[in-house]
């Protein structure tokens, strides 16, 4: 059963745009030609986004392919499909890759075991709040939010995975 998702390249140097397209094309086994626009938050940088369809796990493959360039900011989402949880990946230079399971509404889902582990390790309310913020990717969201806002109304390319 295929699934779908979106790749958001929030910020990349112009010289890396074609490499990003090639990386996405390798994963989707289809040619990719994104519509790059200026990223107002990062002068000189470009942004693009594309919707994709493919088999479950494609989102993880796309995130792994894009993280080869440590200077880009990106997000990859994969919607839940029959028997498979959805996923969300965020990458910020200097912070690294964040991965989370997401539900049908796009909310991050924390499993019972993970929550119990966080509660057991927290020695004070502040430590619990910090651990929950980390598990929810709050720092990644905060760093990416200006880039997301700057992309409102930008063109979207739709892609389909062949293989």
C-alpha positions in Angstrom: 0.0 0.0 0.0 1.7 3.3 -1.0 2.0 6.3 1.2 2.7 9.9 0.6 4.6 12.8 2.2 6.3 16.1 1.6 10.0 17.1 1.4 10.6 20.7 2.5 14.0 22.0 1.7 13.9 25.2 3.8 17.3 26.5 3.0 20.2 25.4 0.8 23.0 27.2 -1.0 22.3 27.7 -4.7 25.3 25.5 -5.6 23.7 22.5 -3.8 20.2 22.7 -5.4 21.0 20.3 -8.2 22.6 17.8 -5.7 19.4 17.9 -3.6 17.3 17.1 -6.7 19.7 14.2 -7.6 19.4 12.8 -4.1 15.6 12.9 -4.2 15.6 11.4 -7.7 17.8 8.5 -6.5 15.4 7.6 -3.8 12.2 8.1 -5.8 13.7 6.5 -8.9 12.2 9.3 -11.0 13.5 12.5 -12.4 13.2 15.5 -10.2 13.1 19.2 -11.2 12.1 21.4 -8.2 10.9 24.9 -8.4 13.5 26.8 -6.4 12.6 30.2 -4.9 14.6 32.6 -2.8 14.6 32.0 0.9 14.1 35.5 2.5 15.3 34.4 5.9 18.7 33.3 4.5 19.8 35.7 1.8 21.4 33.9 -1.2 19.8 30.6 -0.2 17.0 28.8 -2.0 14.0 26.8 -0.9 11.7 24.2 -2.5 9.1 21.6 -1.5 7.7 18.6 -3.2 5.0 16.1 -2.4 5.8 12.5 -3.1 4.2 9.1 -3.2 5.9 5.8 -2.6 6.2 2.8 -0.4 6.4 3.1 3.4 9.9 3.9 4.5 10.5 6.4 1.7 10.5 9.3 4.1 13.4 7.8 6.0 15.3 7.2 2.8 14.8 10.8 1.7 16.0 12.1 5.0 19.1 9.9 4.9 19.8 11.1 1.4 19.4 14.8 2.2 21.5 14.8 5.4 24.6 14.2 3.3 24.8 18.0 3.0 25.2 19.4 6.5 24.5 23.0 5.3 20.9 22.5 4.3 17.8 22.8 6.5 15.0 20.4 5.7 12.0 18.4 6.8 10.5 15.2 5.4 7.1 13.9 6.4 5.5 10.6 5.7 1.9 10.0 6.3 0.7 6.9 8.2 -0.4 4.0 6.0 -2.0 0.6 6.5 -0.1 -1.0 9.4 2.7 1.6 9.4 3.1 4.7 11.5 3.9 8.1 9.9 7.2 9.8 10.4 8.6 13.3 10.6 12.3 14.2 10.1 13.8 17.6 10.7 17.4 18.6 10.0 19.1 21.7 11.2 22.9 22.4 10.7 24.7 22.0 14.0 21.8 20.3 15.6 21.5 17.2 13.5 18.6 15.0 12.5 15.4 14.6 14.6 13.0 11.8 13.9 9.5 11.2 15.4 6.5 9.0 14.9 3.4 10.9 13.8 -0.3 10.1 14.0 -2.9 10.7 11.3 -3.3 14.4 12.4 0.4 15.0 12.1 1.0 15.1 15.8 4.2 13.6 17.3 3.4 10.4 19.1 5.4 9.3 22.2 5.0 5.7 23.1 4.3 4.5 26.6 7.8 3.0 27.2 9.5 6.2 26.1 7.3 8.4 28.3 7.9 6.0 31.3 11.7 6.3 30.6 11.5 10.1 30.5 9.6 10.2 33.7 11.9 7.8 35.5 15.0 9.7 34.5 13.7 13.2 35.4 14.7 14.2 38.9 12.8 17.5 38.9 9.9 19.2 37.1 12.4 21.3 35.0 14.2 18.1 33.9 10.9 16.5 32.9 10.0 19.6 30.9 13.4 19.6 29.2 13.2 15.9 28.3 9.7 16.3 26.9 10.8 19.3 24.8 13.7 17.2 23.5 11.4 14.2 22.7 9.0 16.5 20.8 11.7 18.2 18.8 11.0 21.6 20.2 14.4 23.1 19.4 14.3 21.9 15.8 10.8 23.4 15.4 11.9 26.7 16.9 14.9 26.9 14.5 12.8 26.0 11.4 9.7 28.1 12.1 11.1 31.3 10.5 12.0 29.3 7.4 8.5 27.7 7.2 6.8 31.0 7.5 8.9 32.5 4.7 7.8 29.6 2.5 4.1 30.3 2.7 2.6 30.5 -0.8 5.7 29.0 -2.5 5.2 26.5 -5.4 5.0 22.8 -4.6 6.1 20.0 -7.0 4.4 16.6 -6.9 6.5 13.5 -7.4 5.8 9.7 -7.5 8.2 7.0 -6.6 8.6 4.5 -9.5 10.2 1.5 -7.8 
